[in-house]
């Protein structure tokens, strides 16, 4: 789970006519850690209304200076000053909010997952298509600088592969022709610590399908985006709520393998993506480092800035080595002070703020669709197939979902 960021009050950008005014519906811990401060700090967005059923949550929004607060989502969405809606409730409240926004012609950014079941997901897709409103699902990793650069390198290599001079070609002219030659694959490893999860994650009335939906959708979406192919079928296994393995087969022969465990530690990088194809490899490590091999002209190692670095004097080399050094220093601080929150330092840029800005660009015609409803539905269908596969112990064709 992403931990709270610093207050945005001091960094908030004054509202002007060029900033798109948002209503945030659902102002829980995650929204106050990411979406609300990101809107308040943005040069492209402005925080008009905060809406939540909890008065305590609305009180906690005041440092971000919304124009007003309300407990009625209909009031927030219908506000004539509101130009776009950011929906950050649990997936139990999606369709009615989107329907009202669509009837008013207002764009909607929805926190993942898209919906709690396939019927609701399809209903949302229909509303968005029929209304034509700008729509975005919060697959924010698509906007993370490390992923943007890694995908650019990987897709460029697949489109125009050039064998590196040192590639070991044992059989040369006698090498057989194989139908899956150059077909890409991606391996994903997720390390999480469930002790950090909010109570709603265990509440079946709020999140009935658990992390196989609310977390897996992120990882599935990145695989779909990198492989740029149609998923055909899914096989999954799980151990209770905390450990999952999912294999996705695509129409072009690509495979994605996702292994996730929430019995891990924040002392180690959370996410590792290794993409292989046409004799090349691109790896994204915790979104602070991209490594490449076998790709002509690609740097072997690229590092990316970290957010909230309280240990700038440690790990100056950056990347994974630098992050590990900074994390060790932070965990020692946390241990000495008896305050676990001190362990959070030098966090990767997961793209949350950039995703909102890209959605604003989409609405205002300055940029392409970021993660539209069809991509959101595709990731959701894969997750629902994985849930069915794990339950029934069989490969599930995506056509069933």
RATA-V574525 format. One line per field, one symbol per residue. phi: phi as a letter, one per 20 degrees, with the letter a starting at -180 (. if undefined). Layout:
phi: ???
//
This chain:
phi: .fegeffegfdfegfbfeefeddddodfgfffecffffffefedcceecdcbfegfffffegfelffbcbedfffffegfffdbdddcffffccgfffffgffdmdfcddffffbebfffffffgfffffemffbbefefffefgffgfffgfffffffbfcgfgefedfelfeffedfegmffbcdccddccffeffgffdeffdcfdmffdfdfggfffffgffelbefdbccbcbcmedccccddddfenfcdccdcceddbffcgfccdcdcrlmcccdddlmdbddcbmcfneffbcdcgddmfecffdmffmmfffffffffffffgfffemcgfffeblffeengffffffffgffemdafgebffffffffffffffffffffdmbfdffffe
//
